[in-house]
Amino acid sequence: MTQSVSQLVIAAGQAANSGRWHEAEQLWLEVRRREPGNPQALFSLGIHALQRGESESGLQLLRAARNAAPHDKAVLLTLANVYRQRGDSAAEREAVDAALMVDPYFIPALLARANWLERHGTAVAAATTYRNALKISPPESHWPAAHREQLLHARSVVERYSQTLTSALKVSLSAVNDQLPVSVQSRWVEAAAIMGGSSTPFRSESNQLYVPRLPAIPFFDSQDFPWVPALEAKTDAIRAEIQAALRNSRDRFNPYIAYRPGDPVNQWQELNHSERWSVFQLWRAGEAIEENLAQCPQTAAALATVDAADIGGLCSMRCSPRLRLAHIFRRTMERPMRGS
């Protein structure tokens, strides 16, 4: 019984996957004999020709495959590689761009464009394109083996460019930064770090009560909090008390992350119930742990001087007056509403 074209295609693919190249080529030739414009046959026969070192005939077959399937990304990217080997940079770039017109998020084509820019374009364009490829790539642990080396190279290019840009911005800013108020200087230093890629913008995030319109300040100035100097002066005493607890009450330490079975843990999975991040709690869920507080009297006294918000069942938190307003808001929302 004569095999159909679809059966021949399957058989050719199986033969190639098993390393039976001659058998695969004969099957593709039969497919092409029956369907001269079959893109799979043209593409595969082109690959076979290239493997034998027949660059010109391989290129002609790949071009015919592109004519038959103009939106096939594999054909376009393979053509780009052939053009690169032949030193035809213009045709290489055209084929890469054609693949990205089909799919702008096709990572192999993005990497190919970045590589072209690295060889023929500017450092800025190459680093930007490599960064775009990395942004849409999966986490490193899931990088495809076929593209791992390229992605590692992409990351190194982006890191080098980031360092170069950050240094250049630092030099440029130094010429004018001293003329600015201290509070403004730090903002421009941070802006340069963000632009250079060595930092990211700070955005307030909350998993419970989000208070809108707070300023996005990564590190507050200690001068804004009158109680800081007195607390800092107790550093040695606080350190001594926790060291004593580590020696004498190690059994009273418990994991800081302790979700119940069945709870979603998200980013905390690795540390859930782990002693690598343990705490000696002075308060738990807003309630004082008297035995632990008794072992740390100077720590308790130091914390008593700090602004605090006490939220029953949740926390006893040292905070600013703004957080106390948040506490009032939370209590109001939790209060049973009276019917009219």
C-alpha positions in Angstrom: 0.0 0.0 0.0 1.5 3.4 -1.0 2.1 5.8 1.8 0.4 9.2 1.8 2.5 12.3 1.9 1.6 12.9 5.6 2.8 9.4 6.4 6.0 10.1 4.5 6.5 13.3 6.5 6.1 11.5 9.8 8.4 8.7 8.7 11.1 11.2 7.6 10.9 13.0 10.9 11.3 9.8 12.8 14.3 8.7 10.7 16.0 12.0 11.2 15.4 12.0 15.0 16.9 8.5 15.1 20.0 9.6 13.2 19.1 7.7 10.0 20.0 10.7 7.8 20.2 8.9 4.4 16.8 7.3 5.0 15.3 10.6 6.0 16.7 12.4 2.9 15.2 9.7 0.6 11.8 10.1 2.2 12.0 13.9 1.9 12.9 13.5 -1.8 9.8 11.4 -2.3 7.7 14.0 -0.5 9.1 16.7 -2.8 8.6 14.5 -5.9 4.9 14.3 -5.0 4.6 17.9 -3.8 7.3 20.0 -5.3 6.3 23.0 -3.1 6.1 21.2 0.2 7.8 23.6 2.7 8.9 20.8 5.1 10.6 18.8 2.4 12.3 21.9 1.0 13.5 23.0 4.4 14.7 19.5 5.4 16.5 18.9 2.1 18.1 22.3 2.5 19.4 21.3 5.9 20.8 18.0 4.5 22.6 19.9 1.7 24.1 22.3 4.2 25.3 19.4 6.4 27.1 18.0 3.3 28.8 21.4 2.8 26.7 22.3 -0.3 26.1 25.9 0.7 24.7 27.1 -2.6 22.1 24.4 -3.1 21.2 24.4 0.5 20.5 28.2 0.3 18.4 27.8 -2.8 16.3 25.1 -1.1 15.8 27.3 2.0 14.8 30.2 -0.2 12.2 28.0 -1.9 11.0 26.9 1.6 10.6 30.5 2.5 8.6 31.2 -0.7 6.3 28.3 0.2 6.0 29.2 3.9 6.9 32.9 4.2 5.8 33.1 7.9 7.8 30.0 9.1 10.1 31.3 11.9 12.4 28.3 11.7 13.0 28.8 8.0 13.6 32.5 8.4 16.1 32.1 11.3 17.9 29.2 9.5 18.3 31.5 6.5 19.6 34.2 8.7 22.3 31.8 10.0 23.3 30.8 6.5 23.5 34.4 5.4 25.7 35.1 8.4 28.1 32.3 7.5 28.3 33.7 4.0 29.1 37.2 5.2 25.9 38.7 3.8 25.0 40.9 6.8 22.2 42.8 5.0 20.3 39.6 4.0 21.0 38.2 7.5 19.3 41.2 9.2 16.4 41.1 6.7 15.7 37.5 7.6 15.9 38.1 11.3 13.6 41.1 11.1 11.1 39.1 9.0 11.0 36.4 11.8 10.3 39.1 14.4 7.6 40.6 12.2 5.9 37.2 12.4 6.5 37.0 16.2 8.0 40.0 18.0 8.5 37.9 21.1 10.4 35.1 19.4 13.4 34.8 21.7 15.8 33.1 19.2 15.2 35.9 16.7 15.6 38.6 19.4 18.9 37.1 20.3 19.9 36.9 16.6 19.0 40.6 16.2 21.0 41.6 19.3 24.0 39.6 18.0 23.7 41.4 14.7 23.7 44.7 16.4 26.6 43.7 18.6 28.6 43.0 15.4 27.3 45.8 13.1 25.4 48.3 15.3 25.9 50.2 18.5 26.6 49.0 22.1 23.4 50.7 23.2 21.2 49.0 20.6 22.8 45.6 21.3 22.4 45.8 25.1 18.9 47.1 24.8 17.9 44.2 22.5 19.6 41.6 24.7 17.8 43.1 27.7 14.5 42.8 26.0 15.2 39.1 25.2 16.1 38.5 28.9 12.9 40.2 30.1 10.7 37.8 28.2 12.8 34.7 28.8 11.8 32.2 31.5 13.8 32.0 34.7 17.3 30.7 34.3 16.5 27.3 35.6 14.1 26.9 32.7 16.3 28.2 29.9 16.3 25.9 26.9 19.6 24.1 26.5 19.8 25.3 22.9 19.8 28.9 23.9 21.5 28.8 27.3 24.9 30.0 26.0 23.3 32.8 24.1 21.3 33.9 27.1 24.3 33.8 29.3 26.2 36.0 26.8 23.2 38.3 26.7 23.3 38.8 30.4 27.0 39.5 30.4 26.6 42.1 27.7 23.8 43.8 29.6 25.7 43.8 32.9 28.8 45.3 31.2 26.8 48.0 29.5 25.0 48.7 32.8 28.3 49.2 34.6 29.6 51.4 31.8 26.5 53.6 31.6 26.3 53.9 35.4 30.0 55.0 35.6 29.4 57.5 32.7 26.3 59.0 34.4 28.2 59.2 37.7 31.0 61.2 36.1 28.5 63.5 34.3 26.5 64.1 37.5 29.6 64.8 39.6 30.1 68.0 37.7 26.8 69.5 38.9 25.7 67.5 41.8 27.7 69.4 44.4 25.7 72.5 43.4 22.4 70.9 44.4 20.8 70.5 47.9 21.8 67.3 49.6 18.2 65.9 49.4 18.2 66.4 45.7 21.6 64.9 45.2 20.5 61.5 46.4 17.5 61.5 44.1 19.7 62.1 41.0 22.2 59.4 42.1 19.3 57.0 42.4 18.0 58.1 39.0 21.4 57.3 37.5 21.4 53.9 39.1 18.0 53.1 37.8 18.8 54.3 34.3 22.0 52.3 34.4 20.2 49.2 35.5 22.0 48.7 38.8 18.9 49.6 40.7 15.1 49.5 40.3 12.4 52.1 41.2 11.0 51.7 44.7 7.3 51.2 44.8 5.4 50.7 48.0 3.7 47.3 48.3 1.4 46.0 51.0 -0.2 42.6 51.5 -2.9 44.0 53.8 -3.8 47.6 54.1 -2.4 49.8 51.3 -2.1 53.4 52.2 -2.2 55.5 49.0 -0.1 58.6 48.2 2.8 57.8 50.5 6.1 59.0 49.0 8.2 56.3 47.4 11.3 56.6 49.6 13.6 53.6 49.6 15.5 54.6 52.8 14.2 57.2 55.3 16.5 59.7 56.9 16.9 58.8 60.6 16.7 62.5 61.4 13.0 62.3 60.6 12.5 60.1 63.7 13.4 61.6 67.0 13.5 58.3 68.8 16.2 56.8 66.6 19.3 58.0 68.5 18.1 56.6 71.8 17.3 53.3 70.3 20.7 53.1 68.5 22.5 53.9 71.8 21.1 50.6 73.1 22.6 48.5 70.3 25.2 46.8 72.5 22.7 46.0 75.2 20.2 44.6 72.7 22.9 42.5 71.1 24.0 41.1 74.5 20.4 40.1 75.3 19.8 38.2 72.0 23.2 36.5 72.4 22.3 35.4 75.9 18.9 34.0 74.5 20.8 32.1 71.8 22.9 30.5 74.5 20.3 29.8 77.2 16.9 29.7 75.5 17.6 28.2 72.0 14.4 26.1 72.3 12.3 29.3 72.5 13.3 30.3 69.0 10.9 29.4 66.2 10.7 29.9 62.4 9.6 33.4 61.4 7.7 32.0 58.4 5.2 29.3 59.6 2.3 28.8 57.2 -0.1 26.0 57.9 -0.4 23.0 55.6 -2.5 23.9 52.6 -1.8 27.7 52.8 -0.3 29.3 49.7 3.3 30.2 50.5 4.4 31.8 47.2 7.9 33.3 47.6 8.2 32.0 51.2 8.1 28.3 50.3 11.9 27.7 50.9 11.8 29.4 54.3 8.5 28.0 55.5 9.1 26.3 58.9 12.8 26.7 58.3 15.1 27.3 61.3 17.5 29.3 59.0 15.3 32.3 59.7 14.2 32.0 63.3 13.0 34.5 65.8 12.9 35.1 69.5 9.5 36.7 69.7 8.8 39.4 72.3 5.2 39.7 70.9 3.1 37.3 68.8 -0.1 38.4 67.1 -0.2 41.5 69.2 0.2 39.7 72.5 3.2 40.1 74.8 5.3 36.9 75.5 6.1 37.7 79.1 8.8 35.0 79.5 10.8 36.3 76.5 10.3 39.9 77.5 11.7 39.1 81.0 14.9 37.8 79.4 15.3 41.0 77.4 14.4 43.9 79.7 16.7 46.5 78.1 15.4 45.6 74.6 11.8 46.0 75.9 12.6 49.3 77.5 14.3 50.6 74.4 11.3 49.6 72.2 8.9 51.3 74.6 10.3 54.7 73.6 9.4 54.1 70.0 6.1 55.2 68.4 3.8 52.1 68.2 0.6 50.9 66.8 -1.1 48.0 68.6 -3.5 46.0 66.4 -5.1 43.3 68.4 -4.7 39.8 67.0 -2.2 41.1 64.4 0.8 42.9 65.7 2.4 45.3 68.1 4.3 47.5 65.6 6.7 50.4 66.2 5.6 53.1 63.8 5.0 56.7 62.9 1.7 58.6 63.5 0.7 57.9 59.9 0.6 54.2 60.6 -1.5 54.9 63.7 -4.0 56.4 61.3 -3.9 53.2 59.3 -4.7 51.3 62.6 -7.7 53.6 63.2 -8.8 52.9 59.6 -8.5 49.2 60.0 -10.4 49.2 63.3 -13.2 51.2 61.7 -13.5 48.8 58.8 -13.6 45.8 61.2 -16.3 47.4 63.4 -19.8 45.9 62.8 -22.0 48.3 60.9 -25.3 49.3 62.5 -28.5 49.1 60.4 -30.4 52.2 59.7 
